[in-house]
Amino acid sequence: MKISRIAQNKLAENEYTAKVHIRAKEYAPNHEWIAEIDDSILFRYNIDLAIHSWGIRDISVVCKDIAQTHMLISHYNEDGDVVNTEDKPISIDMAKLKINYVSGNGIYVSNVHIELNKDLTIDYNNSEIDVVKGI
């Protein structure tokens, strides 16, 4: 079974780290600023196996880290020129993201999709982690 095709290190029993690329973009309603997250983050997760006497019944991934990254906010004037740029730290509670399982070969985290609210907080209702799951 392929556990991951993304760089990962085994930490404790069933605990792994994965380095994935994370992107998000939010525009001000009147286009006076654009906020972007474009970074690679490293986070921890567990692979839990539901095992029965006849074999593995299910595999699930549980994320439990707070990922630290940054958001670049570019402010524009009325002519569309960049006035200033701000680099703001942001924390993402990976445990609050939905897990979206997709069919594939092995089990590994493939993507992280983040949506931002207009106030530049994480929209956890619409953000998710894609996990490939299959044999």
Backbone as a printed PyTorch tensor [residue, N CA C, xyz], in Angstrom:
tensor([[[  0.8450,  -1.1790,   0.0000],
         [  0.0000,   0.0000,   0.0000],
         [  0.8850,   1.2350,   0.0000]],

        [[  0.5720,   2.1930,  -0.8320],
         [  1.3130,   3.4410,  -0.9160],
         [  0.7570,   4.3920,   0.1470]],

        [[  1.5810,   4.7980,   1.0850],
         [  1.1000,   5.6750,   2.1480],
         [  1.0710,   7.1300,   1.6820]],

        [[  2.0730,   7.5920,   0.9720],
         [  2.0540,   8.9690,   0.5010],
         [  3.0370,   9.1630,  -0.6330]],

        [[  2.6740,  10.0200,  -1.5630],
         [  3.6290,  10.3860,  -2.5940],
         [  4.1520,  11.8000,  -2.3410]],

        [[  3.6870,  12.4130,  -1.2650],
         [  4.1510,  13.7270,  -0.8490],
         [  5.1840,  13.5150,   0.2450]],

        [[  6.1930,  14.3830,   0.3060],
         [  7.2290,  14.2460,   1.3300],
         [  6.5920,  14.1510,   2.7070]],

        [[  6.8540,  13.0740,   3.3940],
         [  6.2950,  12.9030,   4.7320],
         [  7.2730,  12.1290,   5.5890]],

        [[  7.1460,  12.3120,   6.8620],
         [  7.9730,  11.6100,   7.8290],
         [  7.0590,  10.9730,   8.8490]],

        [[  7.3400,   9.7460,   9.2070],
         [  6.5470,   9.0940,  10.2310],
         [  7.0330,   9.5780,  11.5850]],

        [[  6.1260,  10.0380,  12.4430],
         [  6.4840,  10.5830,  13.7420],
         [  6.2530,   9.5510,  14.8350]],

        [[  5.0050,   9.2760,  15.1400],
         [  4.6290,   8.2730,  16.1270],
         [  3.7810,   7.2490,  15.3830]],

        [[  3.2830,   6.2660,  16.0950],
         [  2.4530,   5.2650,  15.4340],
         [  1.2470,   5.9390,  14.7800]],

        [[  1.0780,   5.7210,  13.5160],
         [ -0.0150,   6.2610,  12.7050],
         [  0.0060,   7.7800,  12.5710]],

        [[  1.0950,   8.4570,  12.9520],
         [  1.1810,   9.9060,  12.8150],
         [  2.2020,  10.2610,  11.7460]],

        [[  1.8200,  11.1700,  10.8590],
         [  2.6530,  11.5390,   9.7200],
         [  2.6960,  13.0530,   9.5690]],

        [[  3.6390,  13.5320,   8.8000],
         [  3.6320,  14.9260,   8.3670],
         [  3.5490,  14.9360,   6.8500]],

        [[  2.9420,  15.9800,   6.3380],
         [  2.8660,  16.1420,   4.8870],
         [  3.1620,  17.5930,   4.5520]],

        [[  3.9090,  17.7950,   3.4980],
         [  4.1580,  19.1400,   2.9980],
         [  3.3120,  19.3080,   1.7480]],

        [[  2.3960,  20.2520,   1.7930],
         [  1.4910,  20.4820,   0.6690],
         [  1.4590,  21.9600,   0.3220]],

        [[  1.0790,  22.2420,  -0.8970],
         [  0.9410,  23.6170,  -1.3430],
         [ -0.4610,  24.0920,  -1.0000]],

        [[ -0.5500,  25.3080,  -0.5100],
         [ -1.8450,  25.8660,  -0.1260],
         [ -2.0150,  27.2180,  -0.8180]],

        [[ -3.2000,  27.4250,  -1.3840],
         [ -3.4930,  28.6690,  -2.0890],
         [ -4.8680,  29.1720,  -1.7170]],

        [[ -4.9760,  30.4830,  -1.6680],
         [ -6.2680,  31.1460,  -1.4740],
         [ -6.1400,  32.5490,  -2.0440]],

        [[ -7.2500,  33.0950,  -2.5070],
         [ -7.2480,  34.4640,  -3.0270],
         [ -8.6040,  35.0780,  -2.7200]],

        [[ -8.5900,  36.3200,  -2.2470],
         [ -9.8300,  37.0360,  -1.9620],
         [ -9.6840,  38.4690,  -2.4630]],

        [[-10.7110,  38.9510,  -3.1360],
         [-10.7370,  40.3150,  -3.6610],
         [-11.6790,  41.1590,  -2.8140]],

        [[-11.3210,  42.4300,  -2.6020],
         [-12.2390,  43.3610,  -1.9460],
         [-13.4280,  43.5690,  -2.8670]],

        [[-14.6060,  43.8320,  -2.3190],
         [-15.7890,  44.0260,  -3.1740],
         [-15.5860,  45.1100,  -4.2290]],

        [[-14.8170,  46.1530,  -3.9160],
         [-14.5880,  47.2410,  -4.8740],
         [-13.1830,  47.1780,  -5.4810]],

        [[-12.5240,  46.0410,  -5.3440],
         [-11.1970,  45.7800,  -5.9220],
         [-10.1080,  46.7380,  -5.4260]],

        [[-10.2470,  47.2220,  -4.1770],
         [ -9.1970,  48.0900,  -3.6270],
         [ -8.0550,  47.2880,  -3.0150]],

        [[ -8.2440,  45.9730,  -2.8210],
         [ -7.1670,  45.1100,  -2.3450],
         [ -7.3800,  43.6810,  -2.8240]],

        [[ -6.2930,  42.9260,  -2.8320],
         [ -6.3090,  41.4910,  -3.1080],
         [ -5.4790,  40.8340,  -2.0140]],

        [[ -6.0150,  39.7860,  -1.4110],
         [ -5.2820,  39.0230,  -0.3970],
         [ -5.0140,  37.6340,  -0.9520]],

        [[ -3.7760,  37.1590,  -0.7830],
         [ -3.3960,  35.8560,  -1.3120],
         [ -2.5890,  35.0600,  -0.2930]],

        [[ -2.8710,  33.7760,  -0.2370],
         [ -2.0160,  32.8190,   0.4610],
         [ -1.4490,  31.9240,  -0.6300]],

        [[ -0.1580,  31.8360,  -0.7040],
         [  0.4990,  30.9990,  -1.7010],
         [  1.7810,  30.4910,  -1.0520]],

        [[  1.6990,  29.3120,  -0.4410],
         [  2.7950,  28.8330,   0.3890],
         [  2.7580,  27.3100,   0.4440]],

        [[  3.8610,  26.7270,   0.8360],
         [  3.8990,  25.3020,   1.1500],
         [  3.9210,  25.1850,   2.6690]],

        [[  3.0590,  24.3510,   3.1940],
         [  2.9850,  24.1950,   4.6420],
         [  3.2550,  22.7380,   5.0150]],

        [[  3.7330,  22.5460,   6.2100],
         [  3.9870,  21.2200,   6.7610],
         [  3.0320,  21.0400,   7.9360]],

        [[  2.2510,  19.9690,   7.9250],
         [  1.3410,  19.7360,   9.0410],
         [  1.2950,  18.2570,   9.3880]],

        [[  0.7910,  17.9730,  10.5830],
         [  0.7010,  16.6000,  11.0760],
         [ -0.7130,  16.0650,  10.8970]],

        [[ -0.7790,  14.7550,  10.6670],
         [ -2.0780,  14.0910,  10.5970],
         [ -1.9090,  12.6400,  11.0140]],

        [[ -3.0100,  12.0170,  11.3620],
         [ -3.0270,  10.6020,  11.7280],
         [ -3.7630,   9.8170,  10.6590]],

        [[ -3.3230,   8.5790,  10.4600],
         [ -4.0520,   7.6370,   9.6200],
         [ -4.6340,   6.6020,  10.5640]],

        [[ -5.9570,   6.5640,  10.6410],
         [ -6.6410,   5.6150,  11.5120],
         [ -7.2240,   4.4860,  10.6760]],

        [[ -6.9570,   3.2650,  11.0910],
         [ -7.4640,   2.0780,  10.4060],
         [ -8.5670,   1.4340,  11.2390]],

        [[ -9.6900,   1.1460,  10.6120],
         [-10.7420,   0.3540,  11.2520],
         [-10.5220,  -1.0790,  10.7740]],

        [[ -9.9490,  -1.9070,  11.6450],
         [ -9.5590,  -3.2630,  11.2600],
         [-10.5240,  -4.2840,  11.8680]],

        [[-10.9310,  -5.2420,  11.0580],
         [-11.7430,  -6.3750,  11.5020],
         [-10.9620,  -7.6510,  11.2320]],

        [[-11.4720,  -8.7540,  11.6860],
         [-10.7710, -10.0290,  11.5180],
         [-10.5640, -10.3790,  10.0440]],

        [[-11.4470,  -9.8930,   9.1780],
         [-11.3280, -10.1910,   7.7550],
         [-10.4810,  -9.1600,   7.0030]],

        [[-10.0380,  -8.1070,   7.6800],
         [ -9.1700,  -7.1240,   7.0200],
         [ -9.5340,  -5.7010,   7.3840]],

        [[ -9.0690,  -4.7680,   6.6000],
         [ -9.3090,  -3.3460,   6.8570],
         [-10.7060,  -2.9780,   6.3740]],

        [[-11.5050,  -2.4230,   7.2940],
         [-12.8550,  -1.9960,   6.9360],
         [-12.8560,  -0.5660,   6.3960]],

        [[-12.0270,   0.3060,   7.0010],
         [-12.0050,   1.6930,   6.5640],
         [-10.6970,   2.3420,   6.9850]],

        [[-10.3400,   3.3790,   6.2810],
         [ -9.1640,   4.1790,   6.5900],
         [ -9.6230,   5.6270,   6.6470]],

        [[ -9.2090,   6.3340,   7.6850],
         [ -9.5620,   7.7500,   7.7580],
         [ -8.3380,   8.5610,   8.1500]],

        [[ -8.3640,   9.8200,   7.7560],
         [ -7.2830,  10.7440,   8.0580],
         [ -7.8210,  11.7950,   9.0220]],

        [[ -7.0560,  12.0580,  10.0790],
         [ -7.4210,  13.0610,  11.0760],
         [ -6.2840,  14.0710,  11.1570]],

        [[ -6.5820,  15.3210,  10.8620],
         [ -5.5790,  16.3870,  10.9470],
         [ -5.7520,  17.1030,  12.2700]],

        [[ -4.6200,  17.4820,  12.8670],
         [ -4.7280,  18.0730,  14.1970],
         [ -3.8120,  19.2610,  14.4240]],

        [[ -3.1650,  19.7500,  13.4130],
         [ -2.2150,  20.8430,  13.5650],
         [ -2.8510,  22.2060,  13.3370]],

        [[ -2.1730,  23.2160,  13.8390],
         [ -2.4460,  24.6000,  13.4720],
         [ -1.3070,  24.9860,  12.5330]],

        [[ -1.6140,  25.2000,  11.2700],
         [ -0.5910,  25.5490,  10.2870],
         [ -0.3580,  27.0530,  10.3250]],

        [[  0.8990,  27.4300,  10.3850],
         [  1.2730,  28.8470,  10.3860],
         [  1.7700,  29.2070,   8.9930]],

        [[  1.2020,  30.2550,   8.4130],
         [  1.6410,  30.7270,   7.1120],
         [  1.4590,  32.2360,   7.0680]],

        [[  1.4650,  32.8060,   5.9010],
         [  1.2910,  34.2560,   5.7860],
         [  0.3880,  34.5780,   4.6040]],

        [[ -0.2300,  35.7490,   4.7100],
         [ -1.1170,  36.2440,   3.6740],
         [ -0.5370,  37.5550,   3.1600]],

        [[ -0.4330,  37.6840,   1.8630],
         [  0.0680,  38.9030,   1.2480],
         [ -1.1310,  39.7300,   0.7990]],

        [[ -1.2480,  40.9460,   1.3230],
         [ -2.3740,  41.8220,   0.9930],
         [ -1.8300,  43.0100,   0.2000]],

        [[ -2.2740,  43.1250,  -1.0320],
         [ -1.8560,  44.2310,  -1.9000],
         [ -2.9950,  45.2330,  -1.9820]],

        [[ -2.7060,  46.5010,  -1.6520],
         [ -3.6930,  47.5820,  -1.7000],
         [ -3.4850,  48.3880,  -2.9850]],

        [[ -4.5790,  48.7390,  -3.6480],
         [ -4.5300,  49.4330,  -4.9380],
         [ -5.2020,  50.7950,  -4.8420]],

        [[ -4.7550,  51.7350,  -5.6730],
         [ -5.4340,  53.0280,  -5.7680],
         [ -6.4970,  52.9530,  -6.8630]],

        [[ -7.1450,  54.0670,  -7.1250],
         [ -8.2310,  54.0870,  -8.1210],
         [ -7.7570,  53.7870,  -9.5410]],

        [[ -6.4680,  54.0300,  -9.8020],
         [ -5.9170,  53.7580, -11.1280],
         [ -5.4740,  52.3020, -11.2970]],

        [[ -5.5740,  51.5120, -10.2200],
         [ -5.1730,  50.1130, -10.2880],
         [ -3.7110,  49.8730,  -9.9820]],

        [[ -3.0240,  50.8990,  -9.4890],
         [ -1.6170,  50.7560,  -9.1190],
         [ -1.5030,  50.2900,  -7.6730]],

        [[ -0.4870,  49.4540,  -7.3960],
         [ -0.2530,  48.9820,  -6.0310],
         [  0.2460,  50.1500,  -5.1860]],

        [[ -0.4660,  50.4240,  -4.0870],
         [ -0.0900,  51.4970,  -3.1690],
         [  0.8560,  50.9620,  -2.1030]],

        [[  0.4950,  49.8490,  -1.5050],
         [  1.3700,  49.1930,  -0.5350],
         [  1.0140,  47.7150,  -0.4340]],

        [[  1.9340,  46.9670,   0.1350],
         [  1.7570,  45.5310,   0.3100],
         [  2.0380,  45.1940,   1.7670]],

        [[  1.1880,  44.3400,   2.3210],
         [  1.2800,  43.9550,   3.7240],
         [  1.4200,  42.4360,   3.8100]],

        [[  2.3400,  41.9720,   4.6270],
         [  2.5380,  40.5350,   4.8370],
         [  2.0050,  40.2050,   6.2230]],

        [[  0.8670,  39.5370,   6.2760],
         [  0.1670,  39.2980,   7.5340],
         [  0.2440,  37.8170,   7.9090]],

        [[  0.7000,  37.4880,   9.1370],
         [  0.6930,  36.0760,   9.5470],
         [ -0.7390,  35.5700,   9.7100]],

        [[ -0.9410,  34.2910,   9.4150],
         [ -2.2650,  33.6880,   9.5480],
         [ -2.1080,  32.2510,  10.0260]],

        [[ -3.0330,  31.8210,  10.8670],
         [ -3.0500,  30.4460,  11.3830],
         [ -4.2480,  29.7160,  10.8070]],

        [[ -4.0250,  28.4750,  10.3970],
         [ -5.1050,  27.6490,   9.8480],
         [ -5.2480,  26.4240,  10.7290]],

        [[ -6.4010,  26.2650,  11.3590],
         [ -6.6740,  25.0970,  12.2050],
         [ -7.0650,  23.9380,  11.2880]],

        [[ -6.0950,  23.0690,  11.0040],
         [ -6.3210,  21.9730,  10.0630],
         [ -7.4230,  21.0230,  10.5280]],

        [[ -7.6470,  20.9320,  11.8310],
         [ -8.6990,  20.0490,  12.3590],
         [-10.0970,  20.5420,  11.9790]],

        [[-10.2350,  21.8210,  11.6590],
         [-11.5420,  22.3830,  11.3010],
         [-11.8600,  22.2400,   9.8150]],

        [[-10.8760,  21.8410,   9.0150],
         [-11.1160,  21.6860,   7.5820],
         [-11.8310,  20.3720,   7.3100]],

        [[-12.7290,  20.3830,   6.3570],
         [-13.4160,  19.1530,   5.9500],
         [-12.4170,  18.2460,   5.2480]],

        [[-12.5990,  16.9470,   5.4100],
         [-11.7880,  15.9660,   4.6870],
         [-12.6140,  15.4890,   3.5000]],

        [[-12.0730,  15.6480,   2.3180],
         [-12.7220,  15.2110,   1.0940],
         [-11.9340,  14.0160,   0.5490]],

        [[-12.5190,  12.8230,   0.6050],
         [-11.8460,  11.6120,   0.1270],
         [-12.0970,  11.4370,  -1.3710]],

        [[-11.0210,  11.1800,  -2.0950],
         [-11.1200,  10.9010,  -3.5260],
         [-10.4670,   9.5490,  -3.7950]],

        [[-10.9620,   8.8430,  -4.7870],
         [-10.4240,   7.5200,  -5.1110],
         [ -9.0450,   7.6330,  -5.7370]],

        [[ -8.2000,   6.6790,  -5.3860],
         [ -6.8600,   6.6520,  -5.9540],
         [ -6.0820,   5.4740,  -5.4140]],

        [[ -4.8000,   5.4740,  -5.7000],
         [ -3.9290,   4.3850,  -5.2890],
         [ -3.1570,   4.7940,  -4.0350]],

        [[ -3.4240,   4.1890,  -2.8870],
         [ -2.7430,   4.4890,  -1.6320],
         [ -3.5690,   5.4100,  -0.7630]],

        [[ -2.9280,   5.9920,   0.2480],
         [ -3.5830,   6.9900,   1.0900],
         [ -2.5850,   8.1010,   1.3480]],

        [[ -2.9560,   9.3230,   0.9450],
         [ -2.0860,  10.4700,   1.1400],
         [ -2.8860,  11.7610,   0.9610]],

        [[ -2.3890,  12.8190,   1.5820],
         [ -2.9830,  14.1400,   1.4430],
         [ -2.4950,  14.7170,   0.1250]],

        [[ -3.4230,  15.1490,  -0.7240],
         [ -3.0110,  15.6410,  -2.0360],
         [ -3.1230,  17.1580,  -2.1800]],

        [[ -4.1590,  17.7650,  -1.6270],
         [ -4.3660,  19.2120,  -1.7830],
         [ -5.0200,  19.7900,  -0.5440]],

        [[ -4.8140,  21.0720,  -0.3430],
         [ -5.5300,  21.8290,   0.6780],
         [ -6.1560,  23.0340,  -0.0200]],

        [[ -7.4720,  23.1560,   0.0900],
         [ -8.2050,  24.2690,  -0.5200],
         [ -8.7100,  25.1770,   0.6000]],

        [[ -8.3060,  26.4290,   0.5640],
         [ -8.7180,  27.3870,   1.5820],
         [ -9.5610,  28.4730,   0.9290]],

        [[-10.6920,  28.7770,   1.5410],
         [-11.5150,  29.9150,   1.1420],
         [-11.3890,  30.9730,   2.2330]],

        [[-11.3450,  32.2310,   1.8090],
         [-11.2620,  33.3430,   2.7510],
         [-12.5830,  34.0860,   2.8020]],

        [[-12.9680,  34.5460,   3.9960],
         [-14.1140,  35.4280,   4.1440],
         [-13.7030,  36.8430,   3.7480]],

        [[-14.6700,  37.7310,   3.5800],
         [-14.3790,  39.1260,   3.2110],
         [-13.5420,  39.8400,   4.2750]],

        [[-13.6180,  39.3830,   5.5440],
         [-12.7980,  39.9890,   6.6020],
         [-11.4290,  39.3040,   6.7190]],

        [[-11.0810,  38.4650,   5.7420],
         [ -9.7950,  37.7650,   5.6220],
         [ -9.5510,  36.7310,   6.7170]],

        [[-10.6280,  36.1990,   7.2680],
         [-10.5220,  35.0340,   8.1420],
         [-10.7670,  33.7920,   7.2930]],

        [[-10.4060,  32.6330,   7.8180],
         [-10.6120,  31.3800,   7.0900],
         [-12.0880,  31.0150,   7.1070]],

        [[-12.6300,  30.7010,   5.9510],
         [-14.0020,  30.2100,   5.8400],
         [-13.9480,  28.6870,   5.9630]],

        [[-14.0610,  28.1890,   7.1900],
         [-13.9260,  26.7550,   7.4390],
         [-15.0660,  25.9370,   6.8400]],

        [[-16.2140,  26.5580,   6.5880],
         [-17.3340,  25.8240,   5.9860],
         [-17.0710,  25.4580,   4.5330]],

        [[-16.1870,  26.1920,   3.8710],
         [-15.9260,  25.9590,   2.4500],
         [-14.4760,  25.6190,   2.1530]],

        [[-13.7130,  25.2540,   3.1680],
         [-12.3110,  24.8790,   2.9960],
         [-12.1690,  23.3920,   3.2760]],

        [[-11.2400,  22.7320,   2.5620],
         [-11.1390,  21.2790,   2.7230],
         [ -9.7390,  20.7610,   2.3900]],

        [[ -9.5130,  19.5570,   2.8380],
         [ -8.2900,  18.8090,   2.5500],
         [ -8.6850,  17.6380,   1.6670]],

        [[ -8.0430,  17.5090,   0.5080],
         [ -8.2700,  16.3540,  -0.3580],
         [ -7.3380,  15.2260,   0.0690]],

        [[ -7.9140,  14.0670,   0.3250],
         [ -7.1490,  12.8860,   0.7080],
         [ -7.4590,  11.7840,  -0.3030]],

        [[ -6.4130,  11.2730,  -0.9340],
         [ -6.5570,  10.1340,  -1.8480],
         [ -6.6390,   8.8830,  -0.9870]],

        [[ -7.6270,   8.0260,  -1.2890],
         [ -7.8200,   6.8110,  -0.5000],
         [ -8.2020,   5.6700,  -1.4350]],

        [[ -7.4510,   4.5980,  -1.3920],
         [ -7.7570,   3.4310,  -2.2000],
         [ -6.6040,   2.4540,  -2.1730]],

        [[ -6.7910,   1.3320,  -2.8080],
         [ -5.7500,   0.2960,  -2.8310],
         [ -5.2410,   0.1230,  -4.2400]]])
